[in-house]
Amino acid sequence: MRYVLSRLREPSSWAALAAIIAAGADAAATRDPQAIGVCVAAVLGLVLPERQGARHA
């Protein structure tokens, strides 16, 4: 539970959730391989923590 709460404090988690919802709806409706790939990438973005000290462009 602590891991989930710590992930929800990171902005990338919220962006990943939005991508999962949007691409998931598209993938479910069209079975588009690109939308499925976006879903997979978004799930990885949700599960993996941000690197400490990473520079943002």
SULKA-V484999 format. One line per field, one symbol per residue. phi: phi as a letter, one per 30 degrees, with the letter a starting at -180 (. if undefined). psi: psi as a letter, one per 30 degrees, with the letter a starting at -180 (. if undefined). burial: + if it has 9 or more other C-alpha atoms within 8 Angstrom, else -. A space follows every 50 residues. Layout:
BEGIN
phi: ???
psi: ???
burial: ???
END
This chain:
BEGIN
phi: .ddddddddcdddddddddddddddddddchdeddddddddddddddddd ddiddcd
psi: eeeeeeeffkefeeeeeeeeeeeeeeeeefhkeeeeeeeeeeeefeeklk kkgkkk.
burial: ------++-+-+++-++-++--++-++---+---++-++--++-++---- -------
END
